Amino acid sequence: MASRETLLKILDLARWAPSGDNTQPWRFQIVADDHIAIHGNDTREWCLYDFDGHASHIAHGALLETLRIAASGEGLATRWSLRPGSPERAPVFDVRLAPQPGLAVDPLLPFIETRVVQRRPMRTTPLTDAQRRALAAAPGRGYRVRFFETGAERRQVAGLLWRNAYLRLTCPEAYPVHKEIIEWRTRFSKDRIPEQAVGVDSATARLMEWVMASWGRVAFFNKYLFGTIAPRIQLDYIPALACAAHVLILPDTPATGTEDHVRGGIAMQRLWLTATSVGLHLQPEMTPLIFRWYARAGQQFSALPAIGEGALALAGEFERIGGFGRADSLTFFCRVGVSDTPRSRSLRKSVEELMLPGA
Ligand SMILES: Cc1cc2nc3c(=O)[nH]c(=O)nc-3n(C[C@H](O)[C@H](O)[C@H](O)COP(=O)(O)O)c2cc1C
């Protein structure tokens, strides 16, 4: 079967899969020469955005798909299964690898390492027909893709994200997450988001670093100095207009359990790698979905009643703009467009750091 070197090479590529806030909620274990176990975890204990672990499960799906694509480069086919009885907060995925003569190398393989999030404004050059077709087909069976492309549609989404960002920035429960995940004054970060990839100019970054040192400062700044305006313009409103399109992935049947969200992550990663392959950059816009998950599940996520009310109102606005119903599941939302490659990006923990001892 495969040598340990081959399996390590595959894992070395697979670790480039994206995860919310670059949390990399996984550890690898080489169980046998045809068996890798992925030990997942979720971050719901400390991360407001990991509603019921969904964002982590989506990242697990992205990892499994990236692993599959990487293995195709070694002539190996993969099959994954969720280990029965493994806890929802710590799911284990068993990946079996088998040589398959004549297996085609997946055409997305060259884009595993170049795929990157672009949070800055992109060009408004419209999608070509070929790009739109590629994106629509990327998630595969069981999903459909909805585009928001016209100026009017992008303005509607920009309005949604503007109001969504107000919730994000004034929610006390989101503050520790924001504080934790940005690595200030850096261009690259192996386990967080480096400041320069956040998408603000350096003067705003310095101010944010100072203000975010305590919730007291954030609350004062928000209340008396219109503190949410500058970041919302730079991080939400302008980028929402400055793109070719917003893209929404919807499942044909509602997502109910861990495996459904993992499959959603596979669809997301296929869309993201395909976007890269057709010359587009992409930024996930997941917080409107996440706040809608809370709102539609009737779960309070903030001690401030106004935040919960805001999330409910936003869920309704999202449904109106998208033309879908309260009960419809949404898998992934993002913006795409042509842009220069970001100068700054998140890196990853090394394979050695991610590796658990063998079985
Ligand atoms: C499930 C999920 C949700 C994400 N949500 C957001 C988001 O709402 N906004 C954003 O700017 N990036 C979001 N990201 C992008 C991650 O922050 C990014 O992938 C990670 O920091 C690694 O950076 P890279 O993709 O450039 O390698 C999300 C990624 C995943 C997998």
Ligand as a Chemical Component Dictionary entry (heavy atoms), coordinates in Angstrom:
data_LIG
# 
_chem_comp.id                   LIG 
_chem_comp.type                 NON-POLYMER 
_chem_comp.pdbx_formal_charge   0 
_chem_comp.three_letter_code    LIG 
# 
loop_
_chem_comp_atom.comp_id 
_chem_comp_atom.atom_id 
_chem_comp_atom.alt_atom_id 
_chem_comp_atom.type_symbol 
_chem_comp_atom.charge 
_chem_comp_atom.model_Cartn_x 
_chem_comp_atom.model_Cartn_y 
_chem_comp_atom.model_Cartn_z 
_chem_comp_atom.pdbx_ordinal 
LIG C1  C1  C 0 -16.680 27.580 7.621 1  
LIG C2  C2  C 0 -15.858 28.805 7.324 2  
LIG C3  C3  C 0 -16.370 30.066 7.604 3  
LIG C4  C4  C 0 -15.628 31.210 7.316 4  
LIG N1  N1  N 0 -16.192 32.440 7.531 5  
LIG C5  C5  C 0 -15.517 33.552 7.165 6  
LIG C6  C6  C 0 -16.153 34.821 7.223 7  
LIG O1  O1  O 0 -17.321 34.928 7.615 8  
LIG N2  N2  N 0 -15.447 35.910 6.834 9  
LIG C7  C7  C 0 -14.165 35.802 6.380 10 
LIG O2  O2  O 0 -13.570 36.821 6.046 11 
LIG N3  N3  N 0 -13.541 34.593 6.278 12 
LIG C8  C8  C 0 -14.189 33.472 6.655 13 
LIG N4  N4  N 0 -13.599 32.243 6.505 14 
LIG C9  C9  C 0 -12.246 32.158 5.975 15 
LIG C10 C10 C 0 -11.207 31.742 7.029 16 
LIG O3  O3  O 0 -10.996 32.763 7.971 17 
LIG C11 C11 C 0 -9.915  31.371 6.292 18 
LIG O4  O4  O 0 -10.192 30.321 5.421 19 
LIG C12 C12 C 0 -8.816  30.953 7.251 20 
LIG O5  O5  O 0 -8.433  32.039 8.053 21 
LIG C13 C13 C 0 -7.596  30.431 6.502 22 
LIG O6  O6  O 0 -7.147  31.366 5.556 23 
LIG P1  P1  P 0 -6.971  30.957 4.023 24 
LIG O7  O7  O 0 -8.324  30.518 3.543 25 
LIG O8  O8  O 0 -6.521  32.233 3.354 26 
LIG O9  O9  O 0 -5.953  29.868 3.941 27 
LIG C14 C14 C 0 -14.322 31.085 6.767 28 
LIG C15 C15 C 0 -13.819 29.812 6.479 29 
LIG C16 C16 C 0 -14.569 28.676 6.743 30 
LIG C17 C17 C 0 -14.017 27.326 6.390 31 
# 
loop_
_chem_comp_bond.comp_id 
_chem_comp_bond.atom_id_1 
_chem_comp_bond.atom_id_2 
_chem_comp_bond.value_order 
_chem_comp_bond.pdbx_ordinal 
LIG C1  C2  SING 1  
LIG C2  C3  SING 2  
LIG C2  C16 DOUB 3  
LIG C3  C4  DOUB 4  
LIG C4  N1  SING 5  
LIG C4  C14 SING 6  
LIG N1  C5  DOUB 7  
LIG C5  C6  SING 8  
LIG C5  C8  SING 9  
LIG C6  O1  DOUB 10 
LIG C6  N2  SING 11 
LIG N2  C7  SING 12 
LIG C7  O2  DOUB 13 
LIG C7  N3  SING 14 
LIG N3  C8  DOUB 15 
LIG C8  N4  SING 16 
LIG N4  C9  SING 17 
LIG N4  C14 SING 18 
LIG C9  C10 SING 19 
LIG C10 O3  SING 20 
LIG C10 C11 SING 21 
LIG C11 O4  SING 22 
LIG C11 C12 SING 23 
LIG C12 O5  SING 24 
LIG C12 C13 SING 25 
LIG C13 O6  SING 26 
LIG O6  P1  SING 27 
LIG P1  O7  DOUB 28 
LIG P1  O8  SING 29 
LIG P1  O9  SING 30 
LIG C14 C15 DOUB 31 
LIG C15 C16 SING 32 
LIG C16 C17 SING 33 
# 
